[in-house]
Amino acid sequence: MKSKGENTCVHCGADCGKEPVVWNNMNFCCNGCLTVYQLLNENKLYNYYQLEETPGIKVETTEFGNKYAFLDNDEVKEKLISFSEGGISKVRFFIPVIHCASCIWLLEHLQKLHSGIRHSFVNFTKKEVDITFDEGKITLRQLVELLSSIHYIPDLSQSQTDKKDDKSYKKLLYKIGVAGFVFVNVMTYSLPAYFNGEPLNEKLQSLFSILSYILVIPVAIYSGSDYYISAFKNLLKKNISIDLPIALGIIVLFIVTSYEVLSGMGPGYCDSLSGLIFFLLVGKWYQGKTYEALSFERNYKSYFPIAVTKINKQIEESILLEKIEVDDVLIIRNKELIPADSELLEGDARIDYSFVTGESTPVAKNTSDFIYAGGRQMGGIIKIKVKKGVNQSHLTKLWNQDATYHKPSDSLKNLSDRISQYFTVIVIAIAIAGFTYWMLQGETHTAIFVFTAVLIVACPCALALSIPFTFGNTMRIFGRKGLYIKNTDVIEKLSHIDTIVFDKTGTLTQPNQNKVEYLGEELNPDEKEAVFSIAKQSTHPLSAALTQFFNGSNYHAPEHVVEVAGRGIFGKVNQLEVRIGAEEYVTNRLTEKKQNSSIVFVAIDNRVKGHYTISNKYRSGFDKVLTSLRSCFKLFLVSGDNSAEAKNLNAYFETGNMHFNQKPGDKAEFIKKLQSDGNSVLMTGDGLNDAGALMQSDVALTVADKAYHFSPASDAVLEAQQFNKLDRFIGFTRTALNIVKIAFVISFLYNIIGISFAITGNLSPVVAAILMPISSVSVVAFATFVTRLAGRWRL
């Protein structure tokens, strides 16, 4: 590990004082820091110290005793643990000391500190960490003690409640209230000076000045405290934030006001100072509200409009998730997600909770067992009874969950952040230059106003709001049109793609509208029912076609069912071993002959009976979409099906760009090769057998029909009936990117004009404070209006 200065702590960078704690010729400020260093050293977590200059937090103690004994209480554990199944549990902690890349890195490598920890994921902006752990190896109490030993102490009260944002919101309102009250009163005292034609009586003026000053003290100290704290903390981390020039402006005005009032030289700037802070806080409140608005109906209605199968009076019907009610009986097929906390009524349930815990080993369930929402059935059909309503937040978290910490890329957002950093330094330099100029001219009053006004009026907030508001509105427009985007980053990525890879079956072709014919040895009624019962277990489009073909046959619950992604499905029904799927999978051979349709082979009791030919029907408008996309993008087709449809697709794909008989792993490797050649790839699939390819691609798009095909590997879900608008959706992302660029220009123009007025002394700090939020309003209004207008025109 790297060494620090001679007398600075290797762990936290603090001064070690006269008696440092020495270990291996390295100095530490205390035994706590030494303990953490040794722990990381023993587990070879050296990178923690390489990511930041002073990543460590000063440790006060590592002796816990019975401090966390209450975590052994089952009632307390119930409140903290969000998921527990088969000894694997999941918990979320709020850890306020998370402050840098080293913190993220260490907290996402906790499994190296203890083998009982399976996975951990940090949400840096919320300072939260999600931890999946094995209770057989590490208890909740031991987990908290481990985190505390490396000084990432969880705020356990915060883990039990989500009131933090409410408290912050209330504090801001209190500060606005104090600032507003003082501003009104100070302006009342100042009105005679503004409107009286001659100077006020000296004693009366002095009284007003003192009263105003007394009132403005809590405003400067309490209401403006967030700006000082933010600026100071960022300076400690060697960062220059936008709060720094605002804090400087407030401090300068307060110091000058204090000097003038206390020395009797004048009334100071109490009116300007109170008005400045009041309008700044109002602007801050407004910006907070705008960021809240960026949720853009982010709930299960937006992300999961696809239907689930409900049994209503023995009849199967598809209903939207929002219509699921407690006590509804649902049918869940192989690889379908459990939409709500439920009880197993019937069937062999093998639930894969990998989307929740990261562990892919299925958990077997018996009748009457409880099943958590978010699990995926990995077997035959099961019936469940809904015990709790659809858990919006839980499913949305699954959708938004990201398993890794990504380093910043050269995106617009990172460009905006870099501009903001340089922007602040330039603004401070301009303010100092303006102040110096006017002081040399002997205009002290103007110099102070210029210095403060420049610092306040120049703000990259409008720049920062351009991206989330434009892309956020785009998300809302897309959602209303049937395309559901995971987050705003996806929109920017979509605007940069140059290559599109399509799956065929279930993506270009339309399920449930096929012509099915059987060739081979005639099946008896029992065999037909067995084939129907096995096909019914799968959500694959070809299985769905067979299920529809056999509609009306008697269903028998299979003794066992296994589906092999992209190959086929086998199981046992009424003592008959049934295998259906691709030729190679069913017959162990591959015939090289031209085929004009999709083929599903059938074997019963290891004897090949024949095959079903399934003629595809393509989605409405697919020809226009592919023709339009072909003019702008490189198009490829990768399909697990045979080459029967190659002739029909030659008009849209070049011969060398169509690849058939591809296994799921082959698809992922193909996309990886395209990316290695410098292409930015959009993968479009049905989310069933394409998970690997979807995860590998730059943007993953799932086309979903009336089935609950949820795939966290996807960046977006497109309603199948909106497939004919795919080219317009992709084109609109480029329009949104151009709107962001125009908003950037507007923001820069505002700052140039504002600073120009401020530096000439023609702009007071109060007016500057009013203009700053107005600039944000103008950019937000522009982004919202133009995006909506473009949406109506383009979509």
C-alpha positions in Angstrom: 0.0 0.0 0.0 1.2 3.5 -0.6 2.8 5.6 2.0 1.7 9.1 3.1 3.6 12.0 4.5 6.0 11.5 7.4 3.5 12.3 10.1 0.2 11.8 8.4 -2.0 8.7 9.1 -1.7 6.2 6.3 -5.4 5.3 6.6 -7.2 8.6 6.9 -4.5 11.3 6.2 -4.9 13.0 9.6 -2.0 14.5 11.6 -0.6 11.7 13.9 0.6 14.2 16.5 3.6 13.7 18.8 3.0 10.1 19.5 1.8 8.3 16.4 0.9 4.6 16.4 3.6 2.9 14.4 3.3 -0.4 12.5 5.7 -1.7 9.8 7.4 1.7 9.8 4.0 3.4 9.0 2.3 6.0 11.1 -1.3 5.9 12.2 -3.2 8.5 14.2 -4.9 5.9 16.4 -5.3 2.2 16.9 -8.7 2.2 15.1 -7.1 3.3 11.8 -4.3 0.7 12.3 -6.9 -2.0 12.8 -8.8 -1.1 9.6 -5.5 -0.9 7.7 -4.4 -4.3 8.9 -7.8 -5.8 8.1 -7.6 -4.5 4.5 -4.0 -5.5 4.3 -4.7 -9.1 5.4 -7.5 -9.4 2.8 -5.3 -7.9 0.0 -7.8 -5.0 -0.6 -4.9 -2.6 -1.6 -6.9 -0.8 -4.2 -8.9 1.0 -1.5 -5.9 3.3 -1.0 -5.2 3.8 -4.7 -8.6 5.2 -5.6 -8.4 8.4 -3.5 -5.7 10.5 -1.9 -7.2 10.1 1.6 -10.0 7.6 1.3 -10.2 6.4 5.0 -12.4 7.8 7.7 -10.9 8.4 11.1 -11.9 5.6 13.4 -12.8 6.3 17.0 -13.2 2.8 18.4 -13.5 -0.8 17.3 -14.8 -2.2 20.7 -18.5 -3.0 20.4 -19.3 -5.2 23.4 -23.1 -5.6 23.6 -23.7 -2.4 21.6 -25.4 -4.3 18.7 -26.8 -7.2 20.8 -30.3 -5.9 20.0 -29.8 -7.1 16.4 -30.1 -10.7 17.6 -33.7 -10.0 18.4 -36.0 -11.6 15.8 -38.5 -8.7 15.8 -35.7 -6.2 15.1 -34.3 -8.4 12.4 -37.7 -8.6 10.7 -37.8 -4.8 10.5 -34.4 -4.6 8.9 -34.2 -7.6 6.6 -36.1 -7.0 3.4 -35.8 -10.6 2.1 -34.9 -13.9 3.6 -35.2 -17.3 1.9 -33.2 -20.5 2.4 -30.8 -18.9 4.8 -30.0 -16.1 2.2 -31.0 -12.7 3.4 -30.9 -9.2 2.0 -30.6 -5.9 3.9 -30.2 -2.2 3.0 -28.2 0.1 5.2 -28.0 3.9 5.1 -24.3 4.7 5.7 -23.8 8.5 5.8 -20.0 8.5 5.7 -19.8 7.1 2.1 -17.9 9.9 0.4 -15.6 8.7 -2.4 -14.8 6.1 -5.0 -12.7 4.2 -2.3 -15.8 3.8 -0.2 -17.8 2.4 -3.1 -15.0 0.1 -4.0 -14.5 -1.3 -0.5 -18.3 -1.7 0.3 -18.7 -3.6 -3.0 -15.9 -6.0 -2.1 -17.2 -6.9 1.4 -17.2 -10.6 0.3 -13.4 -10.5 0.5 -13.7 -9.5 4.2 -16.1 -12.3 5.1 -17.2 -15.4 3.1 -20.7 -15.1 4.4 -21.3 -12.0 2.4 -22.5 -12.9 -1.1 -23.1 -9.6 -2.9 -23.1 -5.9 -2.0 -24.1 -2.9 -4.1 -23.7 0.8 -3.3 -26.2 3.6 -4.3 -23.7 6.5 -3.9 -26.2 9.3 -4.3 -28.4 7.9 -1.5 -25.5 6.7 0.5 -27.1 3.3 0.8 -25.6 -0.2 0.5 -27.6 -3.4 -0.4 -26.0 -6.5 1.1 -27.0 -10.1 0.4 -25.5 -12.5 3.0 -25.7 -16.1 4.2 -27.1 -16.2 7.8 -25.5 -19.5 8.3 -22.1 -17.9 8.1 -22.6 -14.4 9.4 -25.5 -13.0 11.4 -27.0 -9.5 11.0 -25.3 -8.4 14.2 -21.9 -9.6 13.0 -22.5 -7.9 9.6 -23.1 -4.6 11.3 -20.1 -5.1 13.6 -17.9 -5.8 10.5 -19.1 -2.6 8.8 -18.5 -0.7 12.0 -15.0 -2.1 12.4 -14.0 -0.5 9.1 -15.9 2.6 10.2 -18.8 2.4 7.8 -21.3 2.5 10.6 -24.9 2.0 9.4 -27.6 4.4 10.6 -29.9 1.7 11.8 -32.7 4.1 12.5 -32.5 5.2 8.9 -32.7 1.6 7.8 -36.0 1.2 9.4 -37.6 4.3 8.0 -37.5 6.5 4.9 -38.1 9.8 6.6 -34.8 11.3 5.9 -36.0 13.1 2.7 -39.0 14.4 4.6 -36.8 15.8 7.4 -34.5 17.5 4.9 -37.6 18.9 3.0 -39.0 20.3 6.3 -35.7 21.9 7.3 -35.5 23.7 4.0 -39.1 25.0 4.4 -38.2 26.2 7.9 -35.2 28.1 6.5 -37.3 29.6 3.7 -39.8 30.6 6.4 -37.2 32.4 8.5 -35.6 34.1 5.5 -39.0 35.2 4.1 -40.1 36.6 7.5 -36.9 38.6 7.9 -36.9 39.7 4.3 -40.4 41.2 4.6 -39.6 43.0 7.9 -36.2 44.3 6.7 -37.8 45.6 3.5 -40.4 47.3 5.7 -37.6 49.1 7.7 -35.9 50.0 4.4 -38.9 51.4 2.6 -38.6 54.9 4.1 -35.0 55.1 2.9 -36.2 54.1 -0.6 -39.2 56.4 -0.9 -38.5 59.3 1.4 -37.2 62.2 -0.6 -34.6 63.2 2.1 -32.5 61.3 4.6 -34.2 59.9 7.7 -33.6 61.2 11.1 -30.2 59.9 12.2 -31.5 58.1 15.3 -34.4 56.6 13.5 -32.1 55.4 10.7 -29.7 53.9 13.3 -32.6 52.1 15.0 -33.9 50.6 11.7 -30.3 49.5 10.8 -29.8 47.8 14.2 -33.2 46.1 14.1 -32.5 44.9 10.5 -29.1 43.6 11.5 -30.4 41.7 14.5 -33.1 40.1 12.2 -30.6 39.2 9.5 -28.2 37.3 11.8 -30.3 34.1 12.0 -30.8 34.3 8.3 -27.1 34.5 7.5 -26.2 31.8 10.1 -29.2 29.4 10.0 -30.9 29.9 6.6 -27.6 30.1 4.7 -25.9 27.2 6.6 -26.4 24.6 3.8 -24.2 26.7 1.4 -21.4 27.0 3.9 -21.4 23.4 4.9 -21.5 22.1 1.3 -18.7 24.5 0.2 -16.6 23.6 3.2 -17.0 19.8 2.8 -16.2 20.0 -0.9 -13.1 22.1 -0.2 -11.9 19.4 2.3 -12.2 16.9 -0.5 -10.4 19.3 -2.8 -13.5 19.8 -4.9 -14.9 23.2 -6.0 -18.7 23.1 -6.0 -21.2 25.6 -7.2 -22.1 26.4 -3.6 -18.7 27.9 -3.1 -19.3 31.2 -4.9 -22.7 31.5 -3.3 -21.3 31.0 0.2 -18.6 33.6 -0.6 -21.2 36.1 -1.8 -23.2 35.7 1.4 -20.2 35.9 3.7 -18.9 39.0 2.0 -22.3 40.8 2.3 -22.6 39.8 6.0 -19.1 40.9 6.9 -19.5 44.3 5.2 -23.0 44.7 6.8 -21.7 43.9 10.2 -18.8 46.3 9.9 -21.0 49.2 8.7 -23.8 48.7 11.2 -21.5 48.1 14.3 -19.2 50.9 13.4 -22.1 53.3 12.7 -20.9 54.0 9.2 -24.2 53.0 7.5 -27.1 50.6 7.3 -25.2 47.9 5.5 -26.9 45.5 3.1 -29.5 43.8 5.3 -32.2 44.1 2.7 -30.0 42.7 0.0 -28.6 39.9 2.2 -32.0 38.7 3.5 -33.6 38.9 0.0 -30.6 37.1 -1.5 -30.8 34.1 0.8 -34.6 34.0 0.6 -34.6 33.9 -3.2 -31.7 31.4 -3.3 -33.6 29.0 -1.0 -36.8 29.4 -3.0 -34.8 28.6 -6.1 -33.3 25.6 -4.3 -36.8 24.4 -3.3 -37.9 24.8 -6.8 -35.0 22.8 -8.2 -35.7 20.1 -5.6 -39.3 19.9 -6.8 -38.1 19.7 -10.4 -35.9 16.8 -9.6 -38.8 15.1 -7.8 -40.8 15.5 -10.9 -38.2 13.5 -12.8 -39.8 10.4 -11.4 -42.1 10.8 -14.4 -44.7 8.2 -13.2 -41.9 5.8 -12.4 -44.0 2.9 -11.0 -45.1 -0.5 -12.1 -47.8 0.9 -14.3 -45.1 2.5 -16.5 -42.6 -0.3 -16.5 -44.8 -3.4 -16.4 -47.9 -2.8 -18.6 -47.8 -6.4 -19.7 -50.5 -8.7 -18.6 -50.4 -11.7 -16.2 -52.7 -14.8 -16.4 -55.5 -14.8 -13.9 -58.0 -17.7 -13.3 -61.5 -16.3 -13.2 -64.2 -18.9 -12.7 -62.0 -21.6 -14.2 -61.3 -19.4 -17.3 -57.9 -18.0 -18.0 -57.8 -14.3 -18.8 -55.0 -11.8 -19.2 -55.1 -8.8 -16.8 -52.8 -5.8 -16.3 -50.6 -5.8 -13.2 -52.4 -2.8 -11.8 -55.6 -4.9 -11.6 -54.1 -7.7 -9.5 -55.9 -7.9 -6.2 -55.3 -9.8 -3.0 -56.7 -13.4 -3.2 -56.5 -13.5 -7.0 -55.3 -16.8 -8.4 -52.6 -16.5 -11.0 -51.0 -18.9 -13.4 -47.2 -18.6 -13.6 -45.3 -20.5 -16.4 -41.7 -21.4 -16.8 -39.4 -18.3 -16.5 -42.3 -16.0 -15.6 -41.8 -13.6 -12.7 -43.9 -13.7 -9.5 -45.6 -10.3 -9.6 -46.7 -10.1 -6.0 -46.0 -11.8 -2.6 -48.1 -15.0 -2.9 -48.9 -18.4 -1.5 -48.3 -21.5 -3.6 -51.6 -23.4 -4.4 -50.6 -26.0 -6.9 -47.6 -27.2 -8.9 -43.9 -27.9 -8.5 -42.4 -24.5 -7.7 -38.7 -23.9 -8.2 -38.1 -20.2 -7.6 -35.0 -18.5 -8.9 -34.4 -15.4 -6.7 -31.3 -14.2 -8.6 -33.0 -10.9 -9.5 -33.4 -10.3 -5.8 -30.3 -11.8 -4.2 -27.9 -12.6 -7.1 -28.1 -16.3 -6.2 -29.3 -18.3 -9.2 -29.9 -21.7 -7.3 -33.7 -22.3 -7.5 -35.5 -22.7 -4.1 -38.0 -25.6 -4.0 -41.4 -24.7 -2.6 -44.3 -26.8 -1.3 -48.0 -26.2 -1.3 -49.0 -23.3 1.0 -45.4 -22.0 1.1 -44.9 -18.2 0.9 -43.3 -16.9 -2.3 -41.7 -13.4 -2.5 -42.4 -11.1 -5.4 -39.5 -10.9 -7.9 -38.8 -14.6 -7.9 -38.9 -16.4 -11.2 -40.5 -19.9 -11.7 -38.0 -22.3 -13.2 -40.2 -25.3 -14.0 -43.7 -26.2 -15.0 -46.9 -24.2 -14.5 -47.8 -23.3 -10.9 -50.8 -21.6 -9.4 -50.4 -19.0 -6.8 -52.7 -17.0 -4.6 -51.9 -13.3 -4.2 -51.4 -12.4 -0.5 -50.2 -8.8 -0.9 -50.8 -6.2 -3.5 -48.3 -5.7 -6.3 -45.2 -4.3 -4.7 -44.4 -1.3 -6.9 -41.2 -0.2 -5.2 -39.9 -3.8 -5.1 -40.4 -4.5 -8.8 -39.2 -1.0 -9.7 -36.0 -1.7 -7.7 -35.5 -4.9 -9.6 -35.8 -3.0 -12.9 -33.4 -0.2 -11.8 -31.0 -2.5 -10.0 -27.4 -2.3 -11.3 -25.0 -4.9 -10.1 -21.8 -3.0 -10.6 -20.2 0.4 -10.0 -19.5 1.9 -13.4 -16.7 4.4 -13.8 -17.7 7.7 -15.4 -17.9 7.6 -19.2 -17.6 10.4 -21.7 -21.4 11.1 -21.6 -23.2 14.4 -21.7 -23.8 14.2 -18.0 -20.1 13.9 -17.2 -19.3 16.7 -19.7 -21.8 18.8 -17.8 -20.2 18.0 -14.5 -16.7 18.8 -15.8 -18.0 22.1 -17.3 -19.6 23.0 -13.9 -16.2 22.5 -12.1 -14.3 24.8 -14.4 -17.2 27.2 -14.5 -17.0 27.8 -10.7 -13.3 28.7 -10.9 -13.8 31.1 -13.8 -16.8 32.8 -12.0 -14.8 33.4 -8.8 -11.9 34.8 -10.9 -14.3 37.2 -12.8 -15.9 38.3 -9.4 -12.5 39.0 -7.9 -11.4 40.9 -11.1 -14.6 43.0 -11.0 -14.2 43.7 -7.3 -10.6 44.8 -7.8 -11.5 47.1 -10.7 -14.2 48.9 -8.9 -12.2 49.3 -5.7 -9.4 50.9 -7.7 -12.0 53.3 -9.1 -12.9 54.2 -5.5 -16.4 52.7 -5.8 -16.5 50.5 -2.7 -20.3 50.1 -2.7 -20.3 49.1 -6.4 -17.3 46.8 -5.9 -19.2 44.8 -3.2 -22.3 44.6 -5.3 -20.4 43.5 -8.3 -18.5 40.8 -6.4 -21.7 39.4 -4.9 -23.9 39.7 -8.0 -21.4 38.0 -10.2 -21.1 35.1 -7.8 -24.8 34.7 -7.5 -26.1 35.3 -11.0 -23.6 32.9 -12.6 -24.9 29.4 -12.1 -24.6 26.2 -14.0 -27.8 24.9 -12.5 -29.6 25.5 -15.8 -26.8 23.5 -17.5 -27.3 20.7 -15.0 -31.1 20.6 -15.5 -30.9 20.5 -19.3 -30.1 16.8 -19.5 -32.4 15.3 -16.8 -35.4 17.4 -17.9 -35.0 16.8 -21.7 -34.4 13.1 -21.3 -36.9 12.8 -18.4 -39.6 14.2 -20.6 -38.5 11.9 -23.4 -39.0 9.0 -21.0 -42.5 10.2 -20.2 -43.4 10.6 -23.9 -42.0 7.1 -24.7 -43.9 5.6 -21.8 -47.2 7.0 -23.1 -46.4 5.6 -26.5 -45.5 2.1 -25.3 -41.7 2.2 -24.9 -40.6 1.9 -21.3 -37.0 3.2 -20.6 -35.0 2.1 -17.6 -33.3 5.5 -17.0 -32.2 8.6 -18.8 -28.8 7.2 -19.6 -30.4 4.7 -22.0 -31.8 7.6 -24.1 -28.3 9.0 -24.7 -26.9 5.5 -25.5 -29.7 4.9 -27.9 -28.9 8.2 -29.7 -25.3 6.8 -30.4 -26.0 3.3 -31.6 -25.0 2.5 -35.2 -25.8 -1.3 -35.3 -29.0 -3.1 -34.5 -29.2 -6.9 -33.9 -32.6 -8.6 -34.1 -33.8 -11.9 -32.8 -36.4 -13.4 -35.1 -38.9 -15.6 -33.3 -41.2 -13.5 -31.1 -39.4 -10.3 -32.1 -39.9 -9.9 -35.8 -42.5 -12.6 -35.9 -45.9 -12.4 -34.2 -46.8 -15.1 -31.7 -50.3 -16.7 -31.6 -50.9 -16.0 -35.3 -49.3 -19.0 -37.0 -50.2 -21.8 -39.3 -49.4 -25.1 -37.7 -49.1 -28.5 -39.6 -48.0 -31.9 -38.3 -45.9 -34.3 -40.3 -45.1 -37.8 -39.0 -46.5 -40.7 -37.1 -50.0 -39.9 -35.9 -50.3 -39.2 -32.2 -53.0 -40.8 -30.1 -55.2 -38.7 -27.8 -53.0 -39.4 -24.8 -49.9 -38.3 -26.6 -51.5 -35.2 -28.0 -52.6 -34.2 -24.4 -49.0 -34.9 -23.2 -47.5 -32.7 -25.9 -50.1 -30.0 -25.1 -49.4 -30.2 -21.4 -45.6 -29.8 -21.9 -45.9 -27.0 -24.5 -48.2 -25.1 -22.1 -45.3 -24.9 -19.5 -43.2 -22.6 -21.8 -43.7 -19.0 -22.8 -41.5 -19.4 -25.9 -43.4 -18.2 -29.1 -43.2 -21.6 -30.8 -44.5 -23.3 -27.6 -47.3 -20.8 -27.5 -48.2 -21.6 -31.1 -48.4 -25.3 -30.3 -50.5 -24.6 -27.2 -53.0 -22.6 -29.3 -53.0 -25.4 -31.9 -54.0 -27.9 -29.3 -56.5 -25.5 -27.7 -59.4 -27.6 -26.1 -57.2 -30.6 -25.2 -57.2 -31.8 -21.6 -54.4 -30.5 -19.5 -52.4 -32.8 -17.2 -49.9 -31.5 -14.7 -46.4 -32.9 -15.6 -44.5 -34.9 -13.0 -41.4 -32.8 -14.0 -40.4 -30.2 -16.6 -37.1 -28.8 -17.8 -36.7 -26.1 -20.4 -33.3 -25.6 -22.2 -33.0 -22.0 -23.4 -33.2 -21.8 -27.1 -33.3 -25.6 -27.6 -36.5 -27.1 -26.3 -38.4 -28.5 -23.4 -38.9 -32.0 -21.9 -41.0 -33.5 -19.2 -43.1 -36.4 -18.0 -46.9 -36.5 -18.3 -49.0 -39.5 -17.5 -46.0 -41.9 -17.6 -45.0 -40.5 -21.1 -41.6 -38.9 -21.5 -42.1 -36.0 -23.9 -39.4 -34.0 -25.6 -40.2 -31.1 -28.0 -37.9 -28.6 -29.6 -35.2 -28.1 -32.3 -34.2 -31.1 -34.4 -30.7 -31.4 -33.0 -32.1 -31.2 -29.4 -34.8 -33.9 -30.0 -33.2 -36.2 -32.6 -29.5 -35.6 -31.8 -28.9 -34.9 -35.6 -29.1 -31.9 -37.8 -30.5 -32.3 -41.4 -29.0 -30.0 -44.0 -32.1 -29.3 -46.1 -33.9 -26.2 -47.1 -36.9 -25.4 -45.0 -39.6 -22.8 -45.5 -41.0 -22.5 -41.9 -40.0 -23.0 -38.3 -40.0 -26.7 -37.2 -40.6 -28.2 -33.8 -39.7 -31.9 -33.4 -41.6 -34.3 -31.1 -40.2 -37.4 -29.3 -42.2 -39.5 -26.9 -40.5 -42.1 -24.8 -37.2 -41.4 -26.7 -38.9 -42.2 -30.0 -39.1 -39.5 -32.6 -42.7 -39.2 -33.7 -42.5 -36.3 -36.2 -42.5 -32.6 -36.4 -44.7 -29.5 -36.5 -44.1 -26.9 -39.2 -45.0 -23.4 -37.9 -45.4 -20.7 -40.6 -44.4 -17.3 -39.2 -46.5 -14.2 -39.5 -44.4 -11.1 -39.2 -45.4 -8.1 -37.1 -47.5 -5.4 -38.6 -45.3 -2.7 -40.3 -42.0 -4.6 -39.8 -41.1 -4.2 -43.4 -41.4 -0.4 -43.3 -39.4 -0.3 -40.0 -36.6 -2.4 -41.3 -36.4 -0.5 -44.6 -36.2 2.8 -42.6 -33.6 1.5 -40.2 -31.5 -0.1 -42.9 -30.8 3.4 -44.4 -29.2 4.6 -41.1 -27.9 1.5 -39.3 -26.1 -1.8 -39.9 -28.8 -4.5 -39.4 -28.1 -8.1 -38.3 -30.3 -11.1 -37.6 -29.4 -13.8 -35.0 -31.9 -16.5 -34.5 -32.1 -19.9 -32.7 -34.4 -21.0 -35.5 -33.5 -22.6 -38.8 -32.9 -20.7 -42.0 -36.4 -21.3 -43.4 -37.2 -17.6 -43.4 -33.9 -16.4 -44.9 -35.5 -15.9 -48.4 -38.3 -13.7 -47.0 -35.7 -11.6 -45.1 -33.2 -11.1 -47.8 -34.8 -7.7 -48.7 -34.0 -6.3 -45.3 -30.7 -8.0 -44.3 -27.6 -8.7 -46.3 -27.0 -12.4 -46.7 -23.9 -12.4 -44.6 -25.7 -10.5 -41.8 -28.2 -13.3 -41.1 -27.2 -16.0 -38.7 -29.5 -19.0 -37.9 -29.4 -22.0 -35.5 -27.7 -19.7 -32.9 -27.6 -20.8 -29.3 -28.0 -18.2 -26.6 -24.2 -18.1 -26.0 -23.5 -17.7 -29.7 -25.7 -14.6 -29.7 -23.8 -13.0 -26.9 -20.4 -13.8 -28.6 -21.7 -12.3 -31.9 -22.5 -9.0 -30.2 -19.2 -9.0 -28.4 -17.4 -9.4 -31.7 -19.5 -6.5 -33.2 -18.5 -4.3 -30.2 -14.8 -5.3 -30.6 -15.0 -3.9 -34.2 -16.0 -0.5 -32.7 -19.8 -0.8 -33.2 -22.4 0.5 -30.7 -25.0 -2.3 -30.6 -28.7 -2.3 -29.9 -30.0 -5.9 -29.2 -33.7 -6.4 -29.8 -35.1 -9.7 -28.5 -38.1 -11.2 -26.7 -36.3 -11.5 -23.3 -36.7 -15.2 -23.1 -33.6 -16.8 -24.5 -31.7 -13.7 -25.2 -30.6 -12.6 -21.7 -26.9 -13.1 -22.4 -27.0 -11.2 -25.7 -29.1 -8.4 -24.0 -26.6 -8.0 -21.2 -23.7 -7.9 -23.6 -25.2 -5.2 -25.8 -24.8 -1.4 -25.4 -28.6 -1.1 -25.3 -31.0 -4.0 -24.6 -34.6 -3.8 -25.9 -37.2 -6.4 -25.1 -40.3 -6.7 -27.3 -43.1 -7.9 -25.0 -46.5 -9.4 -26.0 -49.3 -10.3 -23.6 -47.2 -12.3 -21.2 -45.2 -11.3 -18.2 -41.8 -11.2 -19.8 -39.8 -9.1 -17.4 -36.0 -9.1 -17.9 -33.7 -7.0 -15.7 -31.1 -7.5 -18.4 -33.2 -5.1 -20.6 -32.7 -1.4 -20.7 -36.2 -0.9 -22.3 -39.4 -2.8 -22.9 -41.4 -2.1 -26.1 -45.0 -3.1 -26.3 -45.3 -5.5 -29.2 -48.1 -3.5 -30.9 -45.7 -0.5 -31.0 -43.0 -2.3 -32.9 -43.8 -0.5 -36.1 -42.6 2.7 -34.4 -39.2 1.5 -33.5 -37.4 3.6 -36.1 -39.2 6.7 -34.9 -38.4 6.0 -31.2 -34.7 5.7 -32.1 -34.8 8.8 -34.3 -36.4 10.8 -31.5 -33.5 10.1 -29.1 -31.3 12.0 -31.5 -33.9 14.8 -31.5 -33.7 14.8 -27.7 -29.9 15.0 -27.8 -30.1 18.1 -30.1 -32.6 19.7 -27.7 -30.1 19.2 -24.8 -27.4 20.9 -26.9 -29.7 23.9 -27.6 -30.5 24.0 -23.8 -26.7 24.1 -23.2 -26.4 27.1 -25.5 -29.3 28.9 -23.7 -27.6 28.3 -20.4 -24.3 29.7 -21.6 -26.0 32.7 -23.1 -27.8 33.4 -19.8 -24.6 33.2 -17.9 -22.7 35.4 -20.3 -25.4 38.1 -20.4 -25.9 37.9 -16.6 -22.2 38.2 -15.8 -21.9 41.1 -18.3 -24.6 43.1 -16.5 -23.3 42.1 -13.0 -19.7 43.2 -13.6 -20.7 46.6 -14.8 -22.5 47.2 -11.5 -25.9 47.3 -13.1 -27.2 44.2 -11.3 -27.9 44.1 -7.5 -27.4 40.8 -5.6 -31.2 40.5 -4.9 -32.0 40.7 -8.6 -29.2 38.2 -9.3 -30.8 35.9 -6.7 -34.1 36.2 -8.5 -32.6 35.6 -11.9 -30.7 32.5 -10.9 -33.8 30.3 -10.4 -35.5 32.0 -13.4 -32.7 30.7 -15.5 -33.5 27.2 -14.3 -37.2 27.8 -15.0 -36.4 29.0 -18.5 -34.3 25.9 -19.4 -36.9 23.5 -17.8 -39.7 25.3 -19.7 -37.8 25.1 -23.0 -36.9 21.5 -22.6 -40.4 20.5 -21.6 -42.2 22.5 -24.3 -39.9 21.6 -27.2 -39.6 17.9 -26.2 -43.4 17.6 -26.0 -43.8 19.5 -29.3 -41.3 17.3 -31.0 -42.9 14.2 -29.5 -46.3 15.1 -31.0 -44.7 15.7 -34.4 -42.3 12.7 -34.6 -44.3 10.1 -32.7 
